[in-house]
Every structure is written in structure tokens, then in C-alpha cells.
């Protein structure tokens, strides 16, 4: 008899937050009415308070839910096991059903907190509007089943860390809520701008991301710049697979370059004459053409510049990489033991 491979332990790291996504089996509903939703929230509140697990954002959808958690006194895996097992048993008893309620393991994205914290909160809280569960942002402000309504002040729950989130916008509560609402509104028109940089495979962490990774079945990813990824893997004693650089998507390369130059990813694509931004675009063009074998026309279209500008950027990027001793291959393999 062939025994199945044991599942690997969930990865964790200091200074990180976890974007958790739990889906119903075969995308079926996991909440049939408000009583179901209230039951999950009561259980979540009790568990995060008992385990001292900070919860910054959450949203319940008909067939899945999102959480943004930070590791507290116990591992996130333990928190989620208690939450999902307890709710599944309660749901099955209430609705006279048997079998699994959730789809495989929950999806876990370990995220670099100082880089993506507010973006994750906005993305999670906009899910009910983007998924057409709620008609508008005005309705979302008083929607009971999203953490957004706690940040607007419509509801209060001691287990959600609203103060820490609002303090990022302003010192005084009225202004903080005003700026937070503006930030969320802007996000409704920006679309999703969160990309998992690496994804866990059977033998290690794979650098394949972006378009190529969307078709891979995986439940654990890391979102962050190259330095954060390296520190997480080193802390956890895991390795980065030696995937060929050609497997990386353009936007994954952009995330690596932005992390290297310590700029926001959005700055890379926005243009301008800022020194670090120019350096980052030069490296993107150099590694994009020479290592990823991307065409100059594709890079020109993505960066909104001419092909001749791409050629000049490649030359500057090559000179910069040689002067600084930067190697894309070495950065990709930094997590190897």
C-alpha cells in the first residue's frame, strides 16, 4: 500500500501577515443564511482572543471568506484548524449533512507586512463589492459581514484590530476614517495589484509566478520583495528551487527589481525621472531582454516608452548590474541551502 506524502507544515515568519482564503468544496456555499455567518464570526472572535492572534481584515462571501491575520501566541495553522473544524461540524449538524465542507487546505499567502499591509486590507474589504454580494461602497460601510464596517464605525468588535489600521491614516479618529474611506474608494477602480512572488511546490519554493503560476494547484505562497523572501526561507530552513529564469513572468521580475531598489512596485510602472525608479526600469529592461528573452516591443508597451528607449535602458541596466555585482540568477537561488 502506497502511503500519501505527509503535508508540509505551514511556513511562518516574524514581521509577516497571513492572507487566508477558505473556499467551500467545489465552490459550494458555506454560508446559507445570517445564522451561519454569525456562527463563524462568534467562533473566530473566541479563537483569536484566546490565542492573541491579531485580526486586521476579513470578509465573508457566499462560498468563501478572507482573513488577514498576524501570528500571535500560537501558529496560524492551529488557529485555522480550530476555526474550520469547529465550524464545519456545526454547519453539518445544523443542515443535516455529512462530509467535507471546505475545499482542500485553505489558501495561505504569507505577506511582507510593511510593504502590503494597507493594500491587503483594502483588497479584502472590497471583496463583497467586487463579488456583487454588496451593491455599493455606501452599502459596504454598514455591511455586518465585513471588517470594513468596523473601520467605518458602523459596528464594533473588540477582537478586530481597527485602531492599528486607522492609526496608519491619521492620529485623530474622524480624519483617520475619512482618509481610510478615500483609500478604499481609490482601490475600487485600481483593480487587484497583489501577486504571489513564489509558490510552494513538492520539492521546494518555485520562482514561477504571475501568469504561469495561476494554473498551478497550490495553497501556500509568499508575497514580498526578494530580501523578505530570502529571510523567510532562511528563517524556516527551506529552499528555493532552481527554476530557470525564463519561467519568471515580467511582473514577477518587476517585484524583484522593485525590492532590490527599495521602491514600491507601482513606481516601477509609473515612469518619471526619479533616480531609483530609472535604475529599476533599466534593470527590468536588461534582465527582461537578456535573461527572460522578452522582446523590446513588449517591454516598450508595458513601460509606455519607445523601443529605442528600451535599448538604451538595456545598456544602462547591464552597466549597473555589473558595477553593483547584481545577478538575477543568484537572487533567485538565494534561498538554496
ABEGO torsion letter per residue (X at the ends): XBBBBBBBBBBBBBGBBBBBBBBBBGGBBABABAAAAAAAAAAAAAAAAAAGBBBABBBBBAABBBBBBBBBABBAAAAAAAAAAAAAAAAAAAAGBBEBABBEBBBBBBBBAAAAAAAAAAAAAAAAAAAGABABAAAAAABAABAAAAAAGABBBAABBAAAAAAAABABAAAAAAAAAAAAAAAAAAEBABBBABBBBAAEBBABBEAAAAABBBABBBBEBAAAAAAAAAAAGBBBBBBBAAABBAAAAAAAAAAAAGBBAAAAAAEEABAAAAAAAAAAAAAAAAAAGBBAAAAAAAAGBBAAAAAAAAAAAAAAAAAAGBBAAAAAAAABX
